[in-house]
Amino acid sequence: MEQWKDRVAVVTGASSGIGAAIVKDLVKAGMIAIGLARNVEKIEALRKDLPADLQKNLHAVKCDVSKEDEIVQEFRKIDEKFNGIDVLINNAGVSCETELIREDNSAKIRQVLDTNVLGLVFCTREAYKSMEKHGRNSHVVHINSIAGHRIVRPITMPSNNIYPPSKHAVTAITEIHRQEFIRSKHHIKVTSISPGAVATTLIPSCFRETFPDMPFLQPEDISQSILHVLGTPPHVQIHELTIKPFGEYF
């Protein structure tokens, strides 16, 4: 991680769960972390978990990544204030119980797609503008899911049916970003990290009820994997990393 010392990382969905673990670990690893979320007070509260001399390196920015205009505005401000963005962690994600064939689910479906797909695309686009301008080695990490590679839910289980398609899109987008970054002639890596079950609020209650004994990863397991991915030498790009808790059923 020495190559990233004092460099700037933007993390979306940083107020809790995986995002909160990521910003804390990035700061401890020597980076300046900019946490984006709708609730900035929760990000600011994370400073108490950091050594006193590092607390100044965690910054909170209010931004709803389901809204393109907010993304454009806040990424521009970050670029100007911190002299560029070097790492982007697209962590923000939502999951709602939705059946695609029900006509009363339109708002929930849009919420998931606007956050998990379009938010990721627009955040990456705006971060790329900064990376291109400053010309430094950079890295984009998409927090994906094993649900982005196959459907893992039993057919009888109540559904969050738009979530897997949103994560399948992330799998495809990761490859598209890899190709676009190569064509750009800038040294920008991209990685998809696909966790299995993680103990966060995204896990539906019905899932826990159906599989009461299933093991779970912790958010810190994912953040430590991100440090591993970022720590690879310039000629190494981890394209896809799948992480499962030992003993997971799927």
N, C-alpha and C positions, 0 to 999 in steps of 0.2 A: 504493500500500500504506500510505500515511500513516494512513488511517482505521483500520488494524489495529495500529498501534504500541502495544506493551505489552498487547495483547489476547491471549486464551488460545486456542490451537488444539490439538485432540486428533487424533492420527494413529494409526490402527491399522496393525498389521503394519509397525512402524517399524524393525525390527532390521536390515534389509538391503534391497537393490534400490531400488525406487521409494520405499518408505516412508522409508528412510534418507536419500535425496536430499531428500525433502519436508521432513523435520524440520530438516535443516541449512539449507535455503533459507528456511524460515519464520523461523528464528532470525536469520539474516542480514538478513532484511527487517524485523526489529524486533518480532517476535511472541515470546510465550512458548509453546514447543512441548512438549506432553506426548506422548511416544512410548509406545504400547502394544505389547507383544509378550510371547511366552512366555519369551524369552531377553533379560532386561533388561541383561545384561552387554554385549551387542553394541550396545545403544543408548547406554549410558554410554560406551563406547569411541569413539563418534562425536564426543564433545566435543573430542577432540584436533584435529579438522578445523575447529574454529570459532575465531574470534579469542578471545583470552584474556578480554576483557571481556564476551563474549557467552555463554561456556560455562555460566554460571549459569542461563541461560534455556532450557536443554534438560533435561527431566526424564524419567526412565524409570519406567514403571509395568508391573508384571507382570500380564498379563491374557490369557486364552485366549478370544477372541471367539466360539468355538464353544460356549461355556458361558454361558447366560443369567445364572446367579446371579453369576458373576464380573463380568460387564458391569455389572449393577445395583450391585454393591458398589463397584467401582472408580470408576464415573462419579459416584456419590454422594460419594465421598471427594474426587475432583477438584473437584467443584462447591464443596464446603465449603472446601477448602484454597486454591483459586485464585480464589474469588469469581466463579464462573460459567465457562461454556464458550461461546465466541463462534464458533468455527469447528470443524467436524468433517470430517476427511478419512477416509472409509471406504475404506482401501487394502488391508486384509488380504484375502488370497485364496489358495486352494489349487487345484491341478489334479492329478488322479490318472488313470492309465490305467485306464479303466473301460468295459466294454461293458454296456449296459443289460440285455441279454438273458441275462447270465451270473448265476446265483444266488449265486456266491461273492463278489460285489462289493458286498454290502449295506453293509459298514462304510465302504468308500471312498466310495460314493454319499452316505451320510449325512454323512461328513466334509466333502465339498465343499458340500453344501447347508447344513449347519449353519454353515459359515464364510462362504461367499460370499453367501448369501441371508439366513438367519435372524440371523447375526451382524450384518450390515449393518442389518437392520430393528431389532434390539434396541439397537444402539449409537445409532442415530438417535433412537429413542424416548427413551432416557435422556438424550441430549444435548438433545433438545427440552425436556425437563422443566426443565433448567437455563436454556435460552434463554428459555423462557416466563417463568420466575421473575424473571429479571433484566431482561427487556424491552429489550435492546439489539439493534441490527442484527446479524444473524448469517448464517452461510452453511454449507451442508452440501454436500460434494463426494463423489460416488460414483465410485471408479475402476472403470470398466466395461471393455469390450473391443470390438473390432470383431466378436468372436464373439458379442456380445450383440445383434447386428443381423442377421447372416446366418451360415450355416455355411460356413466357409472351408477345411475340410479335405477333401482328395481321399478318395474312397470306399475306396480300397485302403490307406489309411494306418492304422497301429495307432492306437487311439482313446483319447481322454479324453472320452468322449461325454457325460458329465454336466456338463462345464464350460460348453459353449455354452448349454444350458438355464438354468444358474445365472446366466449373464450376461444372457440374454434377460429373466430375472426382474428384474434390476437396471434394465434399460431401462424396464420397466413400472412398477416401484416409484418410479423418479425422477419420472414424471408424477403418480403418486398422491401422492407427497410434495409436489410443487408445488401440487397442488390443496388438500391438507390444510393446508399452511402459509398459503395465501391465506385459507382459511376461519378460520384461527386468529386473524387480524387482527394477527399479529406480522410484522415485516419480516425474514423468513427466506428467503433464496434457496437454491435447490438446483441443482446442476449434475452432469451425467454426463459424465465424460471417458473416451473410448473409444480407447485406443491400439491401433495395429497391433502388429507384433512388437517386443518390447522385450528387450534383452539382460539377462535375469534368469534365475534358476533355475527359473522357471515354464515356460520353453520346454522341451518334451519333447525328449529326445535324438533320437528318431525324426524329429522335425520338422526338426532341424538336418541330419540325415543325408539326408532327402528333398530339402531345399532348401539345399545347402551354400553357395551363393553369394548367398543372399537378404540384403538389407541389414536392419539392426536399428536401432531407436531406442535411446538411452541413458536410464537412469533420470532423469538431470538434465533431459532434454527434457520429461518429464512434469511434474516439479516446477516448471519455469519456466512451463509452461502454466497450472499452478494459480495461480501468482502473478498471471498475466494475468487469469484469471477472477476472483480475489479483488479485483483492482485496479479493476474496473469501477465506475462511479458507481452510487449507490443505485437509480436508475431503470432500470438495465440488468441483465438476467439472461441469462447464457449458459446455455441449457438443455442443449444437447448439443454437445460438442466432440470431433471425430474427428481423431486425429493418426496419420499414417503416415510411415514412413521413405521418402524419395525412392527410387523404383524398386521398391517392394514389389510382389510378384507378384499379390496378391489385390485 
